[in-house]
Amino acid sequence: MFILFSFLSCNSFLSKENEKSFVKKYRLLKLDGEICNTCFIDVQENYIYKIFKNEKEIGKGEWNITLPIDYPGYVLKLENGPKCMIYDSDTIIDYIDRRKFYK
């Protein structure tokens, strides 16, 4: 039990090196429920990502990386982004949905 806790504790410390592979531009397929052929996301080192449409910045959000227990590496988590894992080798983001749904 102690060994597992120690392993998980040591791996939970993120470093700039782990984050660097996620800092890049990603093609964005859908924005706020609409297909967008001219959208992309620019993930920046300051834990902010910017949303661009037709080369114009139209929004931003926060990001971080996490180390899931069922995958041997880090994955990207985007505010208002998909719940699935985004790997460092990915170049496409399925969606960003900034709409607020009320029941």
N, C-alpha and C positions, 0 to 999 in steps of 0.2 A: 504494500500500500504506500509506504513512504517513498519507494523508488518511483512509482508511477506519479505521485504528487510532485516529486522533485523534477522529473522529466517534463511534466506539463508546465510547471512553474518556470523552468529555464527557457522553454520554448515560447512562453507568452510574452517575452520581452522583444519588442520589435526594434529593428535597426533601420537606419537609412538605406543600407544595402538591400534589405528585403523589399523596401518600398520602391526603389529605383526602377525595377522592372515593370511596375505598373504606371509610372509617370510617362504618358505618351498620349497620342490622339487615337480615338476609337470612332469608328463609323457607328452612327446611331440609326436604327431602323424605324423606330416609332417614337414620337414625342407627343405626350398628352393624349394618347389614343389614336393619333393620326399617323399614317405612313409618311415618312419624311425622307426623300431621296437626297436632300442637300444638307442633312444634319450631321454634326459630329460633336464629340465631347473631347475636351482637352483637360486631362487629369494633370494637375500641377503639384509641385513639391510642397506647397503650403496647405495641403489637405483640403483644397478647394478644386472643384472641377467646373469648367465653364462650358455652357451649351451654345453651339453656333448653328445658325440656319442661314443659308445663302451667304456664308462668310461673315455674318453679323452676330455679335454676341447677344443672346436673347435671355440668358439666365445662368444660374450657377447653383451649386450645391456642395455638400461636404462629402468626403470619402475617407475610408480607412481600410486597412487590411486586417485579416484575422486568420488564425490557424485552426481550421476545423479538425475535429478528432478523427473524421473519416476520410481525410485526404492528406497526403504527406507533404503538403506545401501550403503557402499562403494564398489567399483568395481576396479579391477586391470586393468591397461593399460600398455601394453608392447610395446616397440619400435619394429617395424616390426611385431607385433603380430596381432591377430584377432581384428576386429572392434567391435565384439559383446562383451557383458559384461562378465567379468570373476569374479565370486563370490568367497567369502572367503571359501566356502565349496567345490569348484571345486578342482580336483586333476589332471585333464587332460587339456592340451592346444591343440587346434586344429592344429595350425601351427605357425611357424615363417618363414617369407619369406624375406630374406636379398637381394634378387635379385633386381636390378634396371631396371625398364622398361622405355624405351624411345620410343616415337612415331615419 
